[in-house]
Structures are given as C-alpha cells and as structure tokens.
Amino acid sequence: MDGLGRRLRASLKLKRGRGGPPQDNPGEAVKEPERTQEHTLPSFAGGQHFFEYLLVVSLKKKRSGDAYEPTITYQFPKRENLLRGQQEEEERLLNAIPLFCFPDGNEWAPLTEYPRETFSFVLTNVDGSRKIGYCRRLLPAGPGPRLPKVYCIISCIGCFSLFSKILDEVEKRHQISMAVIYPFMQGLREAAFPAPGKTVTLKSFIPDSGTEFISLTRPLDSHLEHVDFSSLLHCLSFEQIIQIFASAVLERKIIFLAEGLSTLSQCIHAAAALLYPFSWAHTYIPVVPESLLATVCCPTPFMVGVQMRFQQEVMDSPMEEVLLVNLCAGTFLLSVGDEKDILPPKLQDDILDSLDQGIKELKTLEEINEHVSGPFVHFFVKTVGHYASYIKRDANGQGHFQERSFYKALTSKTNRRFVKKFVKTQLFSLFIQEAEKSKNPPAGYFQKKILEYEDQKKEKKTREKAVVNRRD
C-alpha cells in the first residue's frame, strides 16, 4: 500500500462516538471491531453554507519513482486562526479527500484524451452525519499529454443536480483563470441555500463576457434531489432492482461493480434512495478506493461501489451473505439466494406492475425519479404507514412504540411476517426513535402519502357500504 493509503488509514482510525447509530440491541454490550476500513471523519465546526470547501486535486509525482499521487493544489476558503482541535479535524478531512477523488490506484500516465466524469463520494462523521464530495474529473485544456484533475466541492447538503450545475460554472471559470473562480464561489458561499422548489440567483462577472446571472433551483421534491434513477434503470431490470431493495431493507451487504465512477456513485445513491423514508446508517462508500478494499470483508452491513478493475480482489475476499451486482453486465455475481422471497409476494408484484406502467412515456429526470421512487414509498405506506397510531405518549410527552400491537394490526400474514423482521433493523429503529421524540408526525412526503392512502381506504369502505345498502 502506498504512503497516501497509510496516511488515510491512520487518519480514519477513530472510535465511534456516543452520538453514532445505536447497536441493534442497545442493552447488549458488543465489542465492535476497529473500523480502519471506514471513512469516518470528525465533524468540522463551521456555519451552514452551500459548501465547506472547493478543492482542486491534481496528480503529482512522488519523490521516489515515477508513480503519481493525488494532491490538493487549490483550496477555497483557506481557514486561518483555527483552534488546535479544529485544525486537526481539518487536516483529517483534507488528508482523506484526495484518495476519494482518485480511487483507481496510482497507475496514471499523461493522456491526450480522457472522458469527463461527474461523481460523488460520502464521508461519515463520528456523530453519523455525512459530508458529500461532488467531483468533476477531466483533462485540463492544453497541448500534448497531460494528467486529469478533479474539482471537488465538499458540502453537508445532498443535492446532486444542483452541485453538478455549480461544477459546470467552476469548470468554465477555471479554463479562464483560477482568479475568476474566487468571486463566484464567494458569492455562492454568502448565498442562502434555497428551500425545496425555490431558486437562488447569483451575479458573476467573467472577463470578456461581462456580468452573468446564474440561477440555481432546488428540486421541489427534496427526498429525490440527490438521486438519478436513470443509471440504475439502464444497468438492471426492475426485478433485479426489487431484489436489491429487499436486500437493503434487511440491511445486508451489497457491492456494486462498474467501470465508470459516475455509474457507481449514481447507482449506489439510487439504491439508498429506494429506502426513503428510512436512511441507511451503516458503512456507505459510493466508490471504494483501492487501499480500502478490505471494506468488503467487514462483518457488519455495508453498501459500497467498487471499480470493475478490482473485481478479482473482491471475489477472492472472504465474504458472507453478500449481494454482488455487476452493473456492466446487469447480473448478480453472488447472492444469498432468497432475495426474491424477502418481500410479501403481493406487494412485490404491486411494485413491479407500477414500475412497468408508462415507463416508456417518461422524458425528464424528475418524471423518472418520481415514477421509480413512488412504488417503493407506497410499499412502506402499506406495511408500516400506521406506525404513528402505535406510539403511546406518557405524561411528559415522551413516546413509546408498541411494537407487538403494531405488527399484529396487519391483517395479511405475509405482510406481518415481513414487518416482524423489518422492525428489528436499524433502519426502522432510528426512524421510530425520531418519531417517539416528536409529538406530531413529520409533515413531509411520506406523511402526505400515508394520509392519501388512508383517505383512499375510507372512500373504498364508503363505496362498499353503499353497494351493500343498495342490495339490501
């Protein structure tokens, strides 16, 4: 392993803090293995902005030999007068980023052609919060062979389409001069992040072009703003996507293989987005750097993306109960074998029927995202949408979830059998803990769909009652 990999591992050897996700059984003391393979990072104390950093990561020759290593060659903003603890946190963050910008190893040489790639990675803080690295990797303009570089924006905000547009603007300005990037990013840093469906407009001056007005619009449906289902649909069938969803719902180990960084990051974000309104709280690495491939031997649940060039190393690793997805061939290389039987058969058929209907008529990314996400949201509405009725509150307003009564309320045996397993997952546990704290159900997309479903059931009962009365 090269020096950068060793430095990264050293910076990541952090124990999970008290604020991290709970064990599946909070009452049982479990000695967790040292997670040197995870990209856990401390939280940096800073204000809420569009972004924390804009970085340019370039390939520089090592002092010994002809190999290259990724190095930060530009950073905005430069932080000064940091306290010692803050400075150490910043160093850990900045030491980790280059390897995720160039996860393919160090076999690089100057090139005359290179396909432009847009991808992202995720860094998880000790408190469970995440920072996202939005990357644009390309060959800079110039004559003769040259090395690719990466523009990387670090943000706590998940909104891939919006940051992709910001990267377009950064790339355009970098072709003129690094000095032109500064006023644009400074304006962005001072702007308020828009609410869902709203737009923020930035004024920016470019030499020889004059003043430009750049509009950045946040998607109306915020739970889909960090996802693009089109790549997943291109690589896999609906049946395979449902099996991946089923594996994720039971918090199994899932590995995606693909050639391109864009495909890997988009597909893994899409797979995680299928779990809405629940959030994957385990190891989550959209593109695993070569030096962290030992992640696939982790005994705990994970969802990771690995480049196809490392397929053999993955196949040779000791793994148990893994779903290994080849996105290039659209096949499962390894599986547990029961993926088709995890979900209740009728609800599984309902998802498939909904996905099949009208898919060819969809044109925009927003339409595709809504079409794909909808049936999976509806699945959770039907299986666990009644959760709020089974949170009983004490005199202090603290909620207590009535688990047994909750799953016994389901009339379908197959639905009940599934939910009895699902309530034991960390996905559900973290969700219900938040619900117990809140006196009112959260006013969001999931709650809206629950209310719509309840209204539909009431209307159906009213119609059935009317039919019976007419017969009488």
C-alpha positions as CSV (number, residue, x, y, z in Angstrom):
1,M,0.0,0.0,0.0
2,D,1.3,3.5,-0.8
3,G,2.1,6.2,1.7
4,L,-1.2,8.1,1.0
5,G,-3.2,5.0,1.8
6,R,-1.3,4.5,5.1
7,R,-1.9,8.2,6.0
8,L,-5.6,7.9,5.2
9,R,-6.0,4.8,7.3
10,A,-4.1,6.5,10.2
11,S,-6.4,9.5,10.0
12,L,-9.5,7.3,9.9
13,K,-8.8,5.2,13.0
14,L,-11.4,6.9,15.1
15,K,-13.7,5.2,17.6
16,R,-17.5,5.7,17.0
17,G,-18.7,8.4,19.3
18,R,-21.7,8.3,21.6
19,G,-23.8,10.1,19.0
20,G,-23.3,7.4,16.5
21,P,-26.1,4.9,15.5
22,P,-27.1,2.5,18.2
23,Q,-26.4,-1.2,18.2
24,D,-29.3,-3.4,17.1
25,N,-29.6,-4.4,20.7
26,P,-28.8,-1.4,22.9
27,G,-28.9,-3.4,26.1
28,E,-26.1,-5.8,24.9
29,A,-22.5,-4.7,25.1
30,V,-20.9,-5.6,21.8
31,K,-17.2,-5.1,21.1
32,E,-17.1,-3.6,17.7
33,P,-14.0,-4.3,15.5
34,E,-11.7,-1.4,14.8
35,R,-13.2,0.2,11.6
36,T,-10.0,1.1,9.9
37,Q,-11.7,0.5,6.6
38,E,-14.4,3.0,7.1
39,H,-14.0,6.6,6.0
40,T,-15.2,8.0,9.4
41,L,-14.3,11.6,10.0
42,P,-14.8,14.2,12.8
43,S,-17.3,16.9,12.4
44,F,-15.8,20.3,11.4
45,A,-17.3,23.2,13.3
46,G,-18.5,25.7,10.7
47,G,-21.5,27.7,9.5
48,Q,-24.2,26.2,7.3
49,H,-23.3,27.2,3.8
50,F,-23.9,25.8,0.3
51,F,-20.5,24.2,0.7
52,E,-17.5,24.0,3.0
53,Y,-14.7,23.8,0.5
54,L,-13.9,23.9,-3.2
55,L,-10.7,21.9,-3.9
56,V,-8.7,21.1,-7.0
57,V,-7.0,17.8,-6.7
58,S,-4.1,17.1,-9.1
59,L,-1.8,14.2,-9.7
60,K,1.8,14.9,-8.6
61,K,4.9,12.7,-9.0
62,K,6.1,11.1,-5.8
63,R,9.6,12.0,-4.6
64,S,10.7,8.5,-5.4
65,G,9.9,6.6,-8.6
66,D,7.6,7.5,-11.5
67,A,4.3,7.0,-9.7
68,Y,1.8,9.8,-9.1
69,E,-0.3,10.6,-6.0
70,P,-3.3,12.9,-5.7
71,T,-2.6,16.2,-4.0
72,I,-4.7,19.2,-3.2
73,T,-3.4,22.1,-5.3
74,Y,-6.1,24.7,-4.6
75,Q,-8.4,25.3,-1.6
76,F,-11.1,27.8,-1.0
77,P,-11.7,29.0,1.5
78,K,-8.4,29.0,3.4
79,R,-9.2,28.7,7.1
80,E,-6.9,30.7,9.4
81,N,-6.7,31.2,13.2
82,L,-8.3,27.8,13.9
83,L,-8.1,26.3,17.4
84,R,-5.9,23.3,17.7
85,G,-8.8,20.8,17.7
86,Q,-10.4,22.4,14.7
87,Q,-7.0,22.4,12.8
88,E,-6.6,18.7,13.5
89,E,-10.1,18.0,12.2
90,E,-9.5,20.0,9.1
91,E,-6.3,18.1,8.4
92,R,-8.0,14.7,8.7
93,L,-10.7,15.9,6.3
94,L,-8.2,17.3,3.7
95,N,-6.0,14.2,4.0
96,A,-8.9,11.9,3.2
97,I,-10.3,13.7,0.2
98,P,-7.6,13.2,-2.5
99,L,-7.9,9.4,-2.4
100,F,-11.6,9.6,-3.0
101,C,-11.1,11.9,-5.9
102,F,-8.7,9.3,-7.5
103,P,-9.8,6.0,-6.1
104,D,-8.4,4.0,-9.0
105,G,-4.9,3.5,-7.6
106,N,-1.8,5.2,-8.7
107,E,-1.3,3.8,-12.2
108,W,-1.5,7.1,-14.1
109,A,0.3,8.5,-17.1
110,P,-0.1,11.7,-19.1
111,L,-3.0,11.4,-21.6
112,T,-4.3,13.3,-24.7
113,E,-7.9,12.1,-24.3
114,Y,-9.9,11.4,-21.2
115,P,-13.7,11.1,-20.8
116,R,-15.2,13.8,-18.4
117,E,-16.7,12.2,-15.3
118,T,-19.0,13.6,-12.6
119,F,-19.4,11.5,-9.5
120,S,-19.6,11.9,-5.7
121,F,-18.3,10.3,-2.5
122,V,-19.5,10.4,1.1
123,L,-17.6,11.0,4.3
124,T,-19.3,9.9,7.5
125,N,-18.7,11.9,10.7
126,V,-18.4,10.3,14.2
127,D,-21.9,11.6,15.0
128,G,-23.4,9.8,12.0
129,S,-23.8,13.0,9.9
130,R,-22.3,13.0,6.4
131,K,-20.3,15.2,4.1
132,I,-20.6,14.8,0.4
133,G,-17.8,15.3,-2.1
134,Y,-19.1,16.4,-5.5
135,C,-16.5,15.8,-8.1
136,R,-15.8,16.7,-11.8
137,R,-12.8,14.8,-13.2
138,L,-11.4,15.9,-16.6
139,L,-8.4,16.6,-18.6
140,P,-7.4,20.3,-18.4
141,A,-7.1,22.3,-21.6
142,G,-3.6,22.4,-23.0
143,P,-1.3,21.0,-25.7
144,G,0.3,17.5,-25.5
145,P,-0.2,14.7,-23.0
146,R,-1.4,15.8,-19.5
147,L,-2.8,14.4,-16.3
148,P,-6.5,14.6,-15.3
149,K,-7.5,16.7,-12.3
150,V,-10.6,16.9,-10.1
151,Y,-12.7,19.8,-9.0
152,C,-14.2,18.8,-5.7
153,I,-16.9,20.6,-3.7
154,I,-17.4,19.4,-0.1
155,S,-20.9,20.1,1.3
156,C,-23.2,18.8,4.0
157,I,-26.1,19.2,1.6
158,G,-27.3,16.3,-0.6
159,C,-28.4,17.8,-4.0
160,F,-26.5,16.2,-6.9
161,S,-28.3,18.1,-9.8
162,L,-27.7,21.5,-8.2
163,F,-24.0,20.8,-7.4
164,S,-23.5,19.4,-10.9
165,K,-24.5,22.8,-12.3
166,I,-22.2,24.5,-9.8
167,L,-19.3,22.3,-11.1
168,D,-20.2,23.4,-14.7
169,E,-19.6,27.0,-13.6
170,V,-16.4,26.2,-11.8
171,E,-15.1,24.3,-14.8
172,K,-16.0,27.2,-17.1
173,R,-14.2,29.7,-14.9
174,H,-11.1,27.5,-14.4
175,Q,-10.5,27.5,-18.1
176,I,-10.0,31.2,-17.9
177,S,-8.2,31.6,-14.6
178,M,-8.3,30.4,-11.0
179,A,-8.8,34.0,-10.0
180,V,-12.2,34.1,-11.7
181,I,-13.4,31.2,-9.6
182,Y,-13.0,33.1,-6.3
183,P,-15.7,35.7,-6.7
184,F,-18.2,33.1,-7.9
185,M,-17.6,30.8,-5.0
186,Q,-17.5,33.6,-2.5
187,G,-20.9,34.8,-3.8
188,L,-22.2,31.2,-3.5
189,R,-20.8,30.9,0.0
190,E,-22.7,34.0,1.1
191,A,-26.0,33.0,-0.5
192,A,-28.8,31.3,1.4
193,F,-29.5,27.7,0.4
194,P,-32.9,27.7,-1.2
195,A,-35.9,25.9,0.1
196,P,-37.3,23.0,-2.0
197,G,-38.7,24.3,-5.3
198,K,-37.1,27.7,-4.8
199,T,-34.3,29.4,-6.8
200,V,-31.3,31.5,-5.8
201,T,-29.7,33.8,-8.4
202,L,-26.0,34.7,-8.3
203,K,-24.4,37.6,-10.1
204,S,-21.0,36.8,-11.5
205,F,-18.5,38.8,-13.7
206,I,-16.4,37.0,-16.3
207,P,-13.7,38.8,-18.3
208,D,-14.7,39.3,-22.0
209,S,-18.2,38.0,-21.3
210,G,-19.5,40.6,-18.8
211,T,-21.9,40.0,-15.9
212,E,-23.8,36.7,-15.8
213,F,-26.8,35.8,-13.7
214,I,-26.7,32.1,-12.6
215,S,-29.9,30.6,-11.3
216,L,-29.7,27.5,-9.1
217,T,-33.0,25.8,-8.4
218,R,-33.6,23.2,-5.8
219,P,-36.0,20.3,-6.8
220,L,-39.5,20.6,-5.3
221,D,-39.4,17.0,-4.0
222,S,-36.5,17.2,-1.7
223,H,-36.2,13.5,-0.9
224,L,-35.2,12.9,-4.6
225,E,-32.8,15.8,-5.0
226,H,-29.7,13.6,-4.6
227,V,-30.7,10.8,-6.9
228,D,-30.7,9.9,-10.6
229,F,-32.5,6.6,-11.2
230,S,-31.8,6.6,-14.9
231,S,-28.4,4.9,-14.5
232,L,-29.9,2.1,-12.3
233,L,-32.6,1.5,-14.9
234,H,-30.1,1.4,-17.7
235,C,-28.0,-1.2,-15.9
236,L,-30.6,-3.5,-14.3
237,S,-34.1,-4.9,-14.7
238,F,-37.0,-4.0,-12.5
239,E,-36.9,-7.5,-10.9
240,Q,-33.2,-7.0,-10.0
241,I,-33.8,-3.5,-8.6
242,I,-36.5,-5.0,-6.4
243,Q,-34.1,-7.7,-5.1
244,I,-31.5,-5.1,-4.3
245,F,-34.2,-3.1,-2.4
246,A,-35.2,-6.3,-0.5
247,S,-31.6,-6.9,0.5
248,A,-31.1,-3.3,1.6
249,V,-34.3,-3.4,3.7
250,L,-32.9,-6.3,5.7
251,E,-29.6,-4.5,6.0
252,R,-27.4,-7.0,4.1
253,K,-24.0,-6.4,2.5
254,I,-24.3,-5.1,-1.1
255,I,-21.4,-4.5,-3.5
256,F,-21.8,-2.7,-6.9
257,L,-19.2,-3.3,-9.6
258,A,-18.9,-0.9,-12.6
259,E,-16.2,0.6,-14.8
260,G,-17.2,4.3,-14.5
261,L,-17.1,6.4,-11.3
262,S,-20.3,8.2,-12.5
263,T,-22.2,4.9,-12.9
264,L,-21.1,3.6,-9.5
265,S,-21.9,6.7,-7.5
266,Q,-25.3,7.3,-9.2
267,C,-26.4,3.7,-8.8
268,I,-25.4,3.4,-5.2
269,H,-27.2,6.7,-4.3
270,A,-30.2,5.4,-6.2
271,A,-30.3,2.2,-4.3
272,A,-30.0,4.0,-1.0
273,A,-32.8,6.4,-2.1
274,L,-35.2,3.5,-2.6
275,L,-35.3,3.1,1.2
276,Y,-37.0,6.5,1.8
277,P,-38.3,7.5,4.3
278,F,-35.7,5.3,6.0
279,S,-31.9,6.1,5.9
280,W,-29.0,3.7,5.5
281,A,-27.0,4.2,8.6
282,H,-24.2,1.6,8.0
283,T,-21.0,1.7,6.0
284,Y,-21.7,3.6,2.8
285,I,-19.0,4.2,0.2
286,P,-20.1,5.0,-3.3
287,V,-16.6,4.4,-4.7
288,V,-14.2,2.4,-2.6
289,P,-10.5,3.5,-3.1
290,E,-8.1,0.7,-3.8
291,S,-6.4,0.9,-0.4
292,L,-9.8,0.5,1.4
293,L,-10.9,-2.7,-0.5
294,A,-10.8,-4.6,2.8
295,T,-14.2,-3.0,3.5
296,V,-15.8,-5.9,1.6
297,C,-14.6,-8.2,4.5
298,C,-16.4,-6.1,7.1
299,P,-18.8,-8.3,9.2
300,T,-21.4,-5.5,9.5
301,P,-23.8,-4.3,6.8
302,F,-22.5,-2.1,4.1
303,M,-23.4,-0.7,0.7
304,V,-20.3,0.0,-1.4
305,G,-19.2,0.6,-5.0
306,V,-16.1,-0.9,-6.5
307,Q,-14.5,-0.3,-9.9
308,M,-14.5,-3.3,-12.2
309,R,-10.7,-3.5,-12.3
310,F,-10.8,-4.7,-8.7
311,Q,-13.4,-7.5,-9.4
312,Q,-10.9,-10.3,-8.8
313,E,-9.7,-8.9,-5.5
314,V,-13.3,-8.6,-4.3
315,M,-14.2,-12.2,-5.5
316,D,-11.1,-13.5,-3.6
317,S,-12.1,-11.8,-0.4
318,P,-13.7,-13.8,2.5
319,M,-17.4,-12.6,2.4
320,E,-20.6,-14.0,3.8
321,E,-24.2,-13.2,2.7
322,V,-23.3,-10.7,0.1
323,L,-25.2,-9.4,-3.0
324,L,-22.5,-8.7,-5.6
325,V,-24.0,-6.7,-8.5
326,N,-22.2,-6.4,-11.9
327,L,-23.7,-3.2,-13.3
328,C,-21.8,-3.6,-16.6
329,A,-23.3,-7.0,-17.4
330,G,-26.6,-6.5,-15.5
331,T,-26.1,-9.7,-13.4
332,F,-25.7,-10.8,-9.8
333,L,-22.3,-12.5,-9.4
334,L,-23.0,-13.5,-5.8
335,S,-26.3,-13.7,-3.9
336,V,-27.8,-15.2,-0.7
337,G,-30.4,-16.9,-2.8
338,D,-33.6,-15.8,-1.1
339,E,-33.8,-12.2,-2.5
340,K,-37.0,-13.0,-4.4
341,D,-38.7,-14.2,-1.2
342,I,-38.0,-11.3,1.2
343,L,-40.9,-9.0,0.3
344,P,-44.5,-10.1,0.6
345,P,-45.4,-11.6,-2.8
346,K,-48.5,-9.4,-3.5
347,L,-46.7,-6.2,-2.6
348,Q,-43.7,-7.2,-4.7
349,D,-46.0,-7.8,-7.6
350,D,-47.6,-4.4,-7.0
351,I,-44.2,-2.7,-7.2
352,L,-43.3,-4.5,-10.4
353,D,-46.7,-3.6,-12.0
354,S,-46.3,0.1,-11.1
355,L,-42.8,0.3,-12.4
356,D,-43.9,-1.4,-15.7
357,Q,-46.8,1.0,-16.3
358,G,-46.0,4.0,-18.5
359,I,-42.2,3.9,-18.2
360,K,-41.6,4.4,-21.9
361,E,-43.5,7.7,-21.9
362,L,-41.3,9.3,-19.3
363,K,-39.0,12.0,-20.6
364,T,-37.5,14.2,-17.8
365,L,-35.3,13.1,-14.9
366,E,-37.9,14.3,-12.4
367,E,-40.6,12.2,-14.0
368,I,-38.3,9.1,-14.0
369,N,-37.3,9.6,-10.4
370,E,-40.9,10.1,-9.2
371,H,-42.0,7.0,-11.2
372,V,-39.3,4.8,-9.8
373,S,-39.5,6.0,-6.2
374,G,-43.3,6.0,-5.9
375,P,-44.0,2.3,-5.7
376,F,-41.3,1.8,-3.0
377,V,-42.7,4.6,-0.9
378,H,-46.2,3.1,-1.3
379,F,-44.7,-0.3,-0.2
380,F,-43.7,1.3,3.1
381,V,-47.0,3.1,3.4
382,K,-48.8,-0.2,3.2
383,T,-46.5,-2.1,5.6
384,V,-45.5,0.5,8.2
385,G,-47.6,3.6,7.5
386,H,-49.7,3.0,10.6
387,Y,-46.7,3.5,12.9
388,A,-47.9,6.8,14.4
389,S,-51.1,5.2,15.9
390,Y,-48.9,2.8,17.9
391,I,-46.7,5.4,19.6
392,K,-48.2,5.9,23.1
393,R,-47.1,9.1,25.0
394,D,-46.6,9.4,28.7
395,A,-47.4,12.5,30.8
396,N,-44.1,14.2,29.7
397,G,-45.0,13.7,26.0
398,Q,-42.3,11.0,25.5
399,G,-43.4,8.4,23.0
400,H,-43.2,4.7,23.5
401,F,-43.6,2.5,20.4
402,Q,-45.9,-0.5,20.9
403,E,-44.1,-3.0,18.6
404,R,-46.2,-6.1,19.1
405,S,-49.6,-4.3,18.7
406,F,-48.1,-2.5,15.6
407,Y,-47.3,-5.6,13.6
408,K,-50.4,-7.5,14.9
409,A,-52.5,-4.8,13.4
410,L,-51.6,-6.1,9.9
411,T,-54.3,-8.4,8.6
412,S,-52.1,-10.0,5.9
413,K,-49.9,-12.9,7.3
414,T,-47.2,-12.3,4.7
415,N,-47.1,-8.6,5.5
416,R,-47.0,-9.3,9.2
417,R,-44.1,-11.8,8.7
418,F,-42.1,-9.2,6.8
419,V,-42.7,-6.4,9.3
420,K,-41.7,-8.5,12.3
421,K,-38.3,-8.8,10.6
422,F,-38.1,-5.2,9.5
423,V,-38.9,-3.7,12.9
424,K,-35.6,-5.3,14.2
425,T,-33.5,-3.4,11.7
426,Q,-31.5,-0.2,12.4
427,L,-33.4,1.4,9.5
428,F,-36.6,1.1,11.4
429,S,-35.2,1.6,14.9
430,L,-33.6,5.0,14.0
431,F,-36.8,6.1,12.2
432,I,-39.1,5.2,15.2
433,Q,-36.7,6.8,17.7
434,E,-37.2,10.1,15.9
435,A,-41.0,9.6,15.8
436,E,-41.0,8.9,19.6
437,K,-39.3,12.2,20.2
438,S,-41.7,14.2,18.0
439,K,-45.2,14.9,19.3
440,N,-46.6,15.2,15.8
441,P,-45.9,13.1,12.7
442,P,-43.3,14.9,10.4
443,A,-45.0,17.0,7.7
444,G,-43.2,15.5,4.7
445,Y,-43.7,13.5,1.6
446,F,-44.1,10.2,3.4
447,Q,-46.8,11.6,5.8
448,K,-48.6,13.0,2.8
449,K,-48.7,9.6,1.1
450,I,-49.9,8.0,4.3
451,L,-52.8,10.4,4.6
452,E,-53.7,9.9,0.9
453,Y,-53.7,6.1,1.4
454,E,-55.9,6.4,4.5
455,D,-58.4,8.6,2.6
456,Q,-58.4,6.0,-0.3
457,K,-59.3,3.2,2.2
458,K,-62.1,5.3,3.7
459,E,-63.5,6.0,0.3
460,K,-63.3,2.3,-0.6
461,K,-65.2,1.4,2.6
462,T,-67.8,4.0,1.9
463,R,-68.4,2.7,-1.6
464,E,-68.6,-0.9,-0.4
465,K,-71.1,0.1,2.2
466,A,-73.2,1.9,-0.3
467,V,-73.2,-1.2,-2.6
468,V,-74.3,-3.4,0.3
469,N,-77.1,-0.9,1.3
470,R,-78.4,-0.9,-2.3
471,R,-78.5,-4.7,-2.4
472,D,-80.5,-4.6,0.9
